[in-house]
Amino acid sequence: MLGVATPGVRIGITGLGTHVPERVMTNAELAQIVETSDEWIRERTGIRERRIAADDEALTDIAMPAAVAALADAGADPAEIDLLICATVTPDMMFPTSAALLADALGMPKAAAYDLLAGCTGFVYAIAQAYGMLASGLSRRALVVGGDVLSKILDWEDRSTLVLFGDGAGAVVMEPVERGGFLGFELGADGGGGENLWYPGSGSRKFDNPEGLLKMNGREVFKFATRIMVYSAQQLLPECGKSVEDIDVYIPHQANKRIIDYAVGKLGIPPEKTIVNVDRYGNTSSGSIPLALADARTDGRLHDGALILMTGMGAGLTWGSALLEWTTGRPS
């Protein structure tokens, strides 16, 4: 799916918030659990540490502070939010949805609320859906949450997956703006490659996965990621009348530093325009892009008119890109 913004309609991000668990787990700590080392992990992934949720922390526990911060940043009354989308593959439970639980706890009686499953691409899918609802007039103000606690479904004896993932969440408020806003989206999925990154036994189809843990073919996922990160961006930019040279901030999904380096090199985006925080958080799935977006703002890169390219890919297999002209202007 490839599309540009509706002419005459401007929808942007007016609030941003993030949250990560307090516990920091370093590579050295992982080396005490599985056969690995700090050097081995850094060389192959670029990761040096990640955040791990406490035993009694679920997705909504880390998503709630992010949502509260985003609402405060936008100056939004929770009661005025009429759409809440929560992108996650690790909800508190299948139902009630994490989105519904968050809407209730935040005080959003008018909000339609649902969870969205698109793996690590979840946040990009969610902001595209929120854009569509807002641009059509079905929604007036939306809250999009992206977050995961993948530590809950990892095999803590499997070095190949254990070293990659961390927990974290981010949230954005989206609404009509006077200038700037989203220019377009490119989304896609390849269910045929889904078995390379999957969670068998987590639904109604029965599998021989009694331990109920995430499974991944790292080699195939790496090949997919390096190809699709470039493809998605190359599809979207010309459709929006933009080129790589126009990009001010590139926010790729933070899965692996080698994947990011490949995409940056292939696209020709200068490294200094690229946000990288995988070293501090690991792969936080749906929380990855909003956490990186927050880092970009902290670094002073989200100035009025800045053109931001966000690209994600993950389980499904799914992928997606969004092109956004940042604005600090208040809603129209």
Secondary structure as a PSIPRED ss2 file (coil, helix, strand):
# PSIPRED VFORMAT (PSIPRED V4.0)

   1 M C   1.000  0.000  0.000
   2 L E   0.000  0.000  1.000
   3 G E   0.000  0.000  1.000
   4 V E   0.000  0.000  1.000
   5 A C   1.000  0.000  0.000
   6 T C   1.000  0.000  0.000
   7 P C   1.000  0.000  0.000
   8 G C   1.000  0.000  0.000
   9 V C   1.000  0.000  0.000
  10 R C   1.000  0.000  0.000
  11 I E   0.000  0.000  1.000
  12 G E   0.000  0.000  1.000
  13 I E   0.000  0.000  1.000
  14 T E   0.000  0.000  1.000
  15 G E   0.000  0.000  1.000
  16 L E   0.000  0.000  1.000
  17 G E   0.000  0.000  1.000
  18 T E   0.000  0.000  1.000
  19 H E   0.000  0.000  1.000
  20 V C   1.000  0.000  0.000
  21 P C   1.000  0.000  0.000
  22 E C   1.000  0.000  0.000
  23 R C   1.000  0.000  0.000
  24 V E   0.000  0.000  1.000
  25 M E   0.000  0.000  1.000
  26 T E   0.000  0.000  1.000
  27 N H   0.000  1.000  0.000
  28 A H   0.000  1.000  0.000
  29 E H   0.000  1.000  0.000
  30 L H   0.000  1.000  0.000
  31 A C   1.000  0.000  0.000
  32 Q C   1.000  0.000  0.000
  33 I C   1.000  0.000  0.000
  34 V C   1.000  0.000  0.000
  35 E C   1.000  0.000  0.000
  36 T C   1.000  0.000  0.000
  37 S C   1.000  0.000  0.000
  38 D H   0.000  1.000  0.000
  39 E H   0.000  1.000  0.000
  40 W H   0.000  1.000  0.000
  41 I H   0.000  1.000  0.000
  42 R H   0.000  1.000  0.000
  43 E H   0.000  1.000  0.000
  44 R H   0.000  1.000  0.000
  45 T H   0.000  1.000  0.000
  46 G C   1.000  0.000  0.000
  47 I C   1.000  0.000  0.000
  48 R C   1.000  0.000  0.000
  49 E E   0.000  0.000  1.000
  50 R E   0.000  0.000  1.000
  51 R E   0.000  0.000  1.000
  52 I C   1.000  0.000  0.000
  53 A C   1.000  0.000  0.000
  54 A C   1.000  0.000  0.000
  55 D C   1.000  0.000  0.000
  56 D C   1.000  0.000  0.000
  57 E C   1.000  0.000  0.000
  58 A C   1.000  0.000  0.000
  59 L H   0.000  1.000  0.000
  60 T H   0.000  1.000  0.000
  61 D H   0.000  1.000  0.000
  62 I H   0.000  1.000  0.000
  63 A H   0.000  1.000  0.000
  64 M H   0.000  1.000  0.000
  65 P H   0.000  1.000  0.000
  66 A H   0.000  1.000  0.000
  67 A H   0.000  1.000  0.000
  68 V H   0.000  1.000  0.000
  69 A H   0.000  1.000  0.000
  70 A H   0.000  1.000  0.000
  71 L H   0.000  1.000  0.000
  72 A H   0.000  1.000  0.000
  73 D H   0.000  1.000  0.000
  74 A H   0.000  1.000  0.000
  75 G C   1.000  0.000  0.000
  76 A C   1.000  0.000  0.000
  77 D C   1.000  0.000  0.000
  78 P H   0.000  1.000  0.000
  79 A H   0.000  1.000  0.000
  80 E H   0.000  1.000  0.000
  81 I C   1.000  0.000  0.000
  82 D C   1.000  0.000  0.000
  83 L E   0.000  0.000  1.000
  84 L E   0.000  0.000  1.000
  85 I E   0.000  0.000  1.000
  86 C E   0.000  0.000  1.000
  87 A E   0.000  0.000  1.000
  88 T C   1.000  0.000  0.000
  89 V C   1.000  0.000  0.000
  90 T C   1.000  0.000  0.000
  91 P C   1.000  0.000  0.000
  92 D C   1.000  0.000  0.000
  93 M C   1.000  0.000  0.000
  94 M C   1.000  0.000  0.000
  95 F C   1.000  0.000  0.000
  96 P C   1.000  0.000  0.000
  97 T C   1.000  0.000  0.000
  98 S H   0.000  1.000  0.000
  99 A H   0.000  1.000  0.000
 100 A H   0.000  1.000  0.000
 101 L H   0.000  1.000  0.000
 102 L H   0.000  1.000  0.000
 103 A H   0.000  1.000  0.000
 104 D H   0.000  1.000  0.000
 105 A H   0.000  1.000  0.000
 106 L H   0.000  1.000  0.000
 107 G C   1.000  0.000  0.000
 108 M C   1.000  0.000  0.000
 109 P C   1.000  0.000  0.000
 110 K C   1.000  0.000  0.000
 111 A C   1.000  0.000  0.000
 112 A E   0.000  0.000  1.000
 113 A E   0.000  0.000  1.000
 114 Y E   0.000  0.000  1.000
 115 D E   0.000  0.000  1.000
 116 L E   0.000  0.000  1.000
 117 L C   1.000  0.000  0.000
 118 A C   1.000  0.000  0.000
 119 G H   0.000  1.000  0.000
 120 C H   0.000  1.000  0.000
 121 T H   0.000  1.000  0.000
 122 G H   0.000  1.000  0.000
 123 F H   0.000  1.000  0.000
 124 V H   0.000  1.000  0.000
 125 Y H   0.000  1.000  0.000
 126 A H   0.000  1.000  0.000
 127 I H   0.000  1.000  0.000
 128 A H   0.000  1.000  0.000
 129 Q H   0.000  1.000  0.000
 130 A H   0.000  1.000  0.000
 131 Y H   0.000  1.000  0.000
 132 G H   0.000  1.000  0.000
 133 M H   0.000  1.000  0.000
 134 L H   0.000  1.000  0.000
 135 A H   0.000  1.000  0.000
 136 S H   0.000  1.000  0.000
 137 G C   1.000  0.000  0.000
 138 L C   1.000  0.000  0.000
 139 S C   1.000  0.000  0.000
 140 R C   1.000  0.000  0.000
 141 R C   1.000  0.000  0.000
 142 A E   0.000  0.000  1.000
 143 L E   0.000  0.000  1.000
 144 V E   0.000  0.000  1.000
 145 V E   0.000  0.000  1.000
 146 G E   0.000  0.000  1.000
 147 G E   0.000  0.000  1.000
 148 D E   0.000  0.000  1.000
 149 V E   0.000  0.000  1.000
 150 L H   0.000  1.000  0.000
 151 S H   0.000  1.000  0.000
 152 K H   0.000  1.000  0.000
 153 I H   0.000  1.000  0.000
 154 L C   1.000  0.000  0.000
 155 D C   1.000  0.000  0.000
 156 W C   1.000  0.000  0.000
 157 E C   1.000  0.000  0.000
 158 D C   1.000  0.000  0.000
 159 R H   0.000  1.000  0.000
 160 S H   0.000  1.000  0.000
 161 T H   0.000  1.000  0.000
 162 L H   0.000  1.000  0.000
 163 V C   1.000  0.000  0.000
 164 L C   1.000  0.000  0.000
 165 F E   0.000  0.000  1.000
 166 G C   1.000  0.000  0.000
 167 D E   0.000  0.000  1.000
 168 G E   0.000  0.000  1.000
 169 A E   0.000  0.000  1.000
 170 G E   0.000  0.000  1.000
 171 A E   0.000  0.000  1.000
 172 V E   0.000  0.000  1.000
 173 V E   0.000  0.000  1.000
 174 M E   0.000  0.000  1.000
 175 E E   0.000  0.000  1.000
 176 P E   0.000  0.000  1.000
 177 V E   0.000  0.000  1.000
 178 E C   1.000  0.000  0.000
 179 R C   1.000  0.000  0.000
 180 G C   1.000  0.000  0.000
 181 G E   0.000  0.000  1.000
 182 F E   0.000  0.000  1.000
 183 L E   0.000  0.000  1.000
 184 G E   0.000  0.000  1.000
 185 F E   0.000  0.000  1.000
 186 E E   0.000  0.000  1.000
 187 L E   0.000  0.000  1.000
 188 G E   0.000  0.000  1.000
 189 A E   0.000  0.000  1.000
 190 D C   1.000  0.000  0.000
 191 G H   0.000  1.000  0.000
 192 G H   0.000  1.000  0.000
 193 G H   0.000  1.000  0.000
 194 G H   0.000  1.000  0.000
 195 E H   0.000  1.000  0.000
 196 N H   0.000  1.000  0.000
 197 L E   0.000  0.000  1.000
 198 W E   0.000  0.000  1.000
 199 Y C   1.000  0.000  0.000
 200 P C   1.000  0.000  0.000
 201 G C   1.000  0.000  0.000
 202 S C   1.000  0.000  0.000
 203 G C   1.000  0.000  0.000
 204 S C   1.000  0.000  0.000
 205 R C   1.000  0.000  0.000
 206 K C   1.000  0.000  0.000
 207 F C   1.000  0.000  0.000
 208 D C   1.000  0.000  0.000
 209 N C   1.000  0.000  0.000
 210 P C   1.000  0.000  0.000
 211 E C   1.000  0.000  0.000
 212 G C   1.000  0.000  0.000
 213 L C   1.000  0.000  0.000
 214 L C   1.000  0.000  0.000
 215 K E   0.000  0.000  1.000
 216 M E   0.000  0.000  1.000
 217 N C   1.000  0.000  0.000
 218 G H   0.000  1.000  0.000
 219 R H   0.000  1.000  0.000
 220 E H   0.000  1.000  0.000
 221 V H   0.000  1.000  0.000
 222 F H   0.000  1.000  0.000
 223 K H   0.000  1.000  0.000
 224 F H   0.000  1.000  0.000
 225 A H   0.000  1.000  0.000
 226 T H   0.000  1.000  0.000
 227 R H   0.000  1.000  0.000
 228 I H   0.000  1.000  0.000
 229 M H   0.000  1.000  0.000
 230 V H   0.000  1.000  0.000
 231 Y H   0.000  1.000  0.000
 232 S H   0.000  1.000  0.000
 233 A H   0.000  1.000  0.000
 234 Q H   0.000  1.000  0.000
 235 Q H   0.000  1.000  0.000
 236 L H   0.000  1.000  0.000
 237 L H   0.000  1.000  0.000
 238 P H   0.000  1.000  0.000
 239 E H   0.000  1.000  0.000
 240 C C   1.000  0.000  0.000
 241 G C   1.000  0.000  0.000
 242 K C   1.000  0.000  0.000
 243 S C   1.000  0.000  0.000
 244 V H   0.000  1.000  0.000
 245 E H   0.000  1.000  0.000
 246 D H   0.000  1.000  0.000
 247 I C   1.000  0.000  0.000
 248 D C   1.000  0.000  0.000
 249 V E   0.000  0.000  1.000
 250 Y E   0.000  0.000  1.000
 251 I E   0.000  0.000  1.000
 252 P E   0.000  0.000  1.000
 253 H C   1.000  0.000  0.000
 254 Q C   1.000  0.000  0.000
 255 A C   1.000  0.000  0.000
 256 N C   1.000  0.000  0.000
 257 K H   0.000  1.000  0.000
 258 R H   0.000  1.000  0.000
 259 I H   0.000  1.000  0.000
 260 I H   0.000  1.000  0.000
 261 D H   0.000  1.000  0.000
 262 Y H   0.000  1.000  0.000
 263 A H   0.000  1.000  0.000
 264 V H   0.000  1.000  0.000
 265 G H   0.000  1.000  0.000
 266 K H   0.000  1.000  0.000
 267 L H   0.000  1.000  0.000
 268 G C   1.000  0.000  0.000
 269 I C   1.000  0.000  0.000
 270 P C   1.000  0.000  0.000
 271 P H   0.000  1.000  0.000
 272 E H   0.000  1.000  0.000
 273 K H   0.000  1.000  0.000
 274 T E   0.000  0.000  1.000
 275 I C   1.000  0.000  0.000
 276 V C   1.000  0.000  0.000
 277 N C   1.000  0.000  0.000
 278 V H   0.000  1.000  0.000
 279 D H   0.000  1.000  0.000
 280 R H   0.000  1.000  0.000
 281 Y H   0.000  1.000  0.000
 282 G C   1.000  0.000  0.000
 283 N E   0.000  0.000  1.000
 284 T C   1.000  0.000  0.000
 285 S H   0.000  1.000  0.000
 286 S H   0.000  1.000  0.000
 287 G H   0.000  1.000  0.000
 288 S H   0.000  1.000  0.000
 289 I H   0.000  1.000  0.000
 290 P H   0.000  1.000  0.000
 291 L H   0.000  1.000  0.000
 292 A H   0.000  1.000  0.000
 293 L H   0.000  1.000  0.000
 294 A H   0.000  1.000  0.000
 295 D H   0.000  1.000  0.000
 296 A H   0.000  1.000  0.000
 297 R H   0.000  1.000  0.000
 298 T H   0.000  1.000  0.000
 299 D C   1.000  0.000  0.000
 300 G C   1.000  0.000  0.000
 301 R C   1.000  0.000  0.000
 302 L C   1.000  0.000  0.000
 303 H C   1.000  0.000  0.000
 304 D C   1.000  0.000  0.000
 305 G C   1.000  0.000  0.000
 306 A C   1.000  0.000  0.000
 307 L E   0.000  0.000  1.000
 308 I E   0.000  0.000  1.000
 309 L E   0.000  0.000  1.000
 310 M E   0.000  0.000  1.000
 311 T E   0.000  0.000  1.000
 312 G E   0.000  0.000  1.000
 313 M E   0.000  0.000  1.000
 314 G E   0.000  0.000  1.000
 315 A C   1.000  0.000  0.000
 316 G C   1.000  0.000  0.000
 317 L C   1.000  0.000  0.000
 318 T E   0.000  0.000  1.000
 319 W E   0.000  0.000  1.000
 320 G E   0.000  0.000  1.000
 321 S E   0.000  0.000  1.000
 322 A E   0.000  0.000  1.000
 323 L E   0.000  0.000  1.000
 324 L E   0.000  0.000  1.000
 325 E E   0.000  0.000  1.000
 326 W C   1.000  0.000  0.000
 327 T C   1.000  0.000  0.000
 328 T C   1.000  0.000  0.000
 329 G C   1.000  0.000  0.000
 330 R C   1.000  0.000  0.000
 331 P E   0.000  0.000  1.000
 332 S C   1.000  0.000  0.000
